[in-house]
């Protein structure tokens, strides 16, 4: 599946079962490719409107984030994908898909400050069908497993080896989740990160985490699993989920979904 400056190039149909997705960004800007499955009784236009409203809301910081996210959750099931894939970058994952109507979409805008438009309305919302077939692919063997829950992260109990490995990302919660691995900046500690996070809007100075170098998985609905190839360099990483909890209206990272990972 390829992202260009004008939209996506994707197959019209894939077989149900375990499907290997190889995403590539051939565009000049960072790309996002999230997999959505339409829920019964929901139209493609309804899902597109919900995604577009969420994108505009995140860009303008207007509206209730929890309500905007809930509209997307009510319209679809989410099967992961690639978030903020840089130009010429690749991202590989495997997911178990049931038959149905699916979409690849961006949940970002064109970053026009005067007149922002959702990329879903600019060609970055493409359908594909998952049909029954003779797909015999099996789940790959994962080196590491991440368990996502409401509201905690269960990560490997020991150090993680540097380099590319297959990670099993499992959502065992009742809310959607994803995981972000962001390296700490030189000289910064986990204590610095937690102090910065606790300060919220009153935090001063640059964040102790390099968010631009973060590796982020796609969003998974409850019960969904991704097998993702992740390449981590040596260092300490801040792991977190930033979906908004509809009850507290706080990001999951603010209510327990944070951990630190040492990669050597």
Wavefront OBJ file of the C-alpha trace (Angstrom):
o trace
v 0.000 0.000 0.000
v 1.535 3.259 -1.193
v 0.890 6.836 -0.108
v 1.596 9.599 -2.624
v 1.128 13.368 -2.546
v -2.372 12.892 -3.979
v -3.695 9.857 -2.128
v -3.276 6.119 -1.721
v -2.556 3.296 -4.157
v -4.033 0.153 -2.612
v -5.479 -3.171 -3.816
v -9.237 -3.277 -4.308
v -9.576 -6.607 -2.492
v -7.666 -8.920 -0.158
v -8.553 -12.312 1.279
v -9.668 -12.683 4.872
v -7.308 -14.132 7.455
v -3.809 -12.992 8.328
v -2.761 -10.302 5.851
v 0.697 -8.790 5.526
v 0.560 -5.046 4.848
v 3.633 -3.291 3.512
v 3.146 0.454 3.653
v 5.406 2.870 1.770
v 5.318 6.655 1.670
v 6.295 7.906 -1.787
v 5.087 11.420 -0.994
v 7.049 14.474 0.093
v 5.260 14.845 3.434
v 4.756 12.463 6.364
v 1.905 10.051 5.688
v -0.611 8.245 7.872
v -2.425 5.048 6.923
v -4.971 3.735 9.424
v -7.182 0.697 8.695
v -10.906 1.035 9.443
v -13.697 -1.516 9.034
v -17.226 -0.179 8.652
v -19.603 -1.253 11.386
v -23.005 -2.656 10.376
v -25.455 0.047 9.368
v -22.756 2.716 8.935
v -22.154 4.322 5.550
v -18.791 5.232 4.085
v -19.808 8.909 4.087
v -20.629 8.758 7.797
v -17.216 7.289 8.613
v -15.481 9.840 6.411
v -17.305 12.720 8.122
v -16.317 11.397 11.549
v -12.665 11.028 10.529
v -12.605 14.482 8.946
v -14.166 16.094 12.008
v -11.568 14.421 14.239
v -8.713 15.601 12.000
v -9.948 19.207 11.989
v -10.580 19.114 15.729
v -7.062 17.881 16.496
v -5.548 20.494 14.168
v -7.510 23.462 15.509
v -7.699 22.145 19.100
v -11.392 22.910 19.072
v -14.171 20.604 20.178
v -14.184 17.772 22.693
v -11.431 15.256 21.742
v -13.276 12.413 23.486
v -16.499 13.124 21.579
v -14.676 13.395 18.240
v -12.843 10.117 18.847
v -16.043 8.417 20.013
v -17.759 9.295 16.726
v -15.042 7.398 14.833
v -15.179 4.515 17.322
v -18.955 4.216 16.892
v -18.614 4.070 13.105
v -15.767 1.594 12.732
v -13.436 -1.019 14.071
v -9.754 -0.132 13.886
v -7.100 -2.629 12.843
v -3.895 -0.625 13.173
v -1.767 0.903 10.472
v 1.118 3.343 10.058
v 1.165 6.703 11.836
v 3.366 9.566 10.598
v 5.430 7.569 8.127
v 8.222 9.802 6.820
v 8.965 10.340 3.111
v 10.385 7.203 1.449
v 9.884 5.273 4.687
v 8.376 1.786 4.983
v 6.224 0.117 7.622
v 5.306 -3.562 7.772
v 2.582 -5.241 9.834
v 0.342 -8.311 9.849
v -3.266 -8.364 11.029
v -6.125 -10.862 11.045
v -8.981 -9.433 8.946
v -12.588 -10.624 8.811
v -14.676 -10.243 5.632
v -16.217 -6.809 5.217
v -15.848 -3.275 3.888
v -12.648 -1.510 4.897
v -10.948 1.830 4.355
v -7.435 3.181 4.540
v -7.552 6.755 5.784
v -5.499 9.572 7.185
v -6.663 11.256 10.388
v -4.615 14.391 9.719
v -5.038 17.691 7.864
v -3.157 19.514 5.118
v -1.674 21.777 7.849
v -3.078 24.914 6.230
v -3.392 27.313 9.154
v -5.849 29.640 7.377
v -8.085 26.987 5.816
v -7.292 23.512 7.166
v -8.808 20.586 5.324
v -8.947 16.962 6.409
v -6.798 14.723 4.215
v -9.691 12.250 4.176
v -11.486 14.824 2.012
v -8.471 15.244 -0.276
v -8.006 11.700 -1.573
v -6.626 10.027 1.546
v -9.694 7.872 2.178
v -9.710 4.769 -0.001
v -11.908 1.640 0.192
v -10.936 -1.995 -0.095
v -12.869 -5.202 0.418
v -11.914 -8.208 2.495
v -13.457 -11.352 1.023
v -13.453 -15.004 2.033
v -10.813 -17.026 0.233
v -8.096 -19.640 0.608
v -5.667 -17.561 2.641
v -3.604 -19.995 4.754
v -1.209 -17.459 6.277
v -0.495 -17.845 9.990
v 0.468 -15.366 12.660
v 4.229 -14.757 12.757
v 6.368 -15.568 15.772
v 6.898 -12.414 17.811
v 10.103 -11.556 19.649
v 8.314 -9.200 22.051
v 4.700 -8.697 23.147
v 2.928 -5.551 24.340
v -0.350 -5.897 26.224
v -2.572 -2.785 26.116
v -5.259 -2.431 28.777
v -7.455 0.181 30.492
v -5.185 1.828 31.629
v -1.814 0.110 31.671
v 0.994 -1.080 29.428
v 2.542 -4.513 29.909
v 5.931 -4.523 28.201
v 8.810 -7.032 28.051
v 10.131 -7.544 31.620
v 13.773 -7.387 30.522
v 15.866 -5.191 28.249
v 15.015 -5.065 24.572
v 17.661 -5.849 21.987
v 18.408 -3.091 19.490
v 17.514 -3.620 15.854
v 14.435 -4.804 14.013
v 12.170 -7.309 15.706
v 8.585 -8.489 15.355
v 6.377 -7.070 18.103
v 2.940 -8.446 18.941
v 0.683 -5.524 19.940
v -2.470 -6.764 21.710
v -5.415 -4.636 22.842
v -6.916 -6.383 25.853
v -8.841 -3.304 26.939
v -12.369 -2.080 26.374
v -11.212 1.120 24.692
v -9.094 1.636 21.551
v -5.350 1.867 22.160
v -2.039 2.284 20.380
v 1.555 2.489 21.541
v 4.187 5.131 20.909
v 7.910 4.559 21.503
v 9.689 7.930 21.796
v 13.406 8.171 22.671
v 14.480 10.323 25.581
v 16.731 13.226 24.655
v 20.388 13.126 25.665
v 20.857 13.691 29.381
v 17.162 13.289 30.209
v 15.754 10.714 32.621
v 12.398 8.988 33.131
v 11.905 11.269 36.145
v 12.254 14.308 33.854
v 9.600 12.880 31.539
v 7.108 12.194 34.305
v 7.597 15.673 35.809
v 7.025 17.252 32.401
v 3.936 15.119 31.855
v 2.517 15.924 35.300
v 2.910 19.667 34.657
v 0.451 19.457 31.766
v -0.261 22.829 30.160
v 2.014 24.506 32.718
v 5.075 22.574 31.514
v 7.941 24.862 30.558
v 10.762 24.415 28.088
v 11.326 21.722 25.509
v 9.948 18.241 26.217
v 12.552 15.724 27.433
v 11.307 13.284 24.792
v 12.072 13.426 21.054
v 8.534 13.081 19.709
v 9.708 13.659 16.127
v 11.740 10.427 16.324
v 8.875 8.441 17.839
v 7.695 5.144 16.376
v 3.921 4.841 16.694
v 1.636 1.938 15.855
v -1.862 2.343 14.457
v -4.955 2.387 16.656
v -6.440 -0.984 17.612
v -10.040 -1.581 18.654
v -10.657 -3.860 21.657
v -9.662 -7.464 20.966
v -7.493 -6.636 17.932
v -3.835 -7.569 17.458
v -1.047 -6.347 15.190
v 2.285 -7.960 14.439
v 4.603 -5.064 13.659
v 8.240 -4.910 12.589
v 9.827 -2.256 14.799
v 13.445 -1.092 14.580
v 14.680 0.526 17.802
v 18.118 2.062 18.284
v 19.926 1.793 21.645
v 18.596 4.150 24.301
v 15.751 4.694 26.736
v 12.256 5.044 25.282
v 9.069 6.536 26.675
v 6.101 4.292 25.815
v 2.569 5.697 25.979
v -0.945 5.727 24.527
v -2.607 9.077 23.786
v -6.224 8.102 23.052
v -8.669 10.190 25.109
v -10.677 8.482 27.861
v -14.349 9.501 27.364
v -15.044 9.375 31.123
v -12.180 11.518 32.452
v -11.497 13.374 29.171
v -7.791 12.776 29.779
v -5.275 11.110 27.465
v -4.604 7.519 28.464
v -0.989 8.509 29.155
v -2.236 10.758 31.971
v -4.098 7.936 33.709
v -1.578 5.127 33.740
v -0.620 4.115 30.189
v 3.091 4.981 30.369
v 6.222 2.883 30.687
v 9.927 3.141 29.923
v 11.911 0.682 27.823
v 15.693 0.280 27.768
v 17.079 -0.813 24.388
v 20.646 -2.116 24.160
l 1 2 3 4 5 6 7 8 9 10 11 12 13 14 15 16 17 18 19 20 21 22 23 24 25 26 27 28 29 30 31 32 33 34 35 36 37 38 39 40 41 42 43 44 45 46 47 48 49 50 51 52 53 54 55 56 57 58 59 60 61 62 63 64 65 66 67 68 69 70 71 72 73 74 75 76 77 78 79 80 81 82 83 84 85 86 87 88 89 90 91 92 93 94 95 96 97 98 99 100 101 102 103 104 105 106 107 108 109 110 111 112 113 114 115 116 117 118 119 120 121 122 123 124 125 126 127 128 129 130 131 132 133 134 135 136 137 138 139 140 141 142 143 144 145 146 147 148 149 150 151 152 153 154 155 156 157 158 159 160 161 162 163 164 165 166 167 168 169 170 171 172 173 174 175 176 177 178 179 180 181 182 183 184 185 186 187 188 189 190 191 192 193 194 195 196 197 198 199 200 201 202 203 204 205 206 207 208 209 210 211 212 213 214 215 216 217 218 219 220 221 222 223 224 225 226 227 228 229 230 231 232 233 234 235 236 237 238 239 240 241 242 243 244 245 246 247 248 249 250 251 252 253 254 255 256 257 258 259 260 261 262 263 264
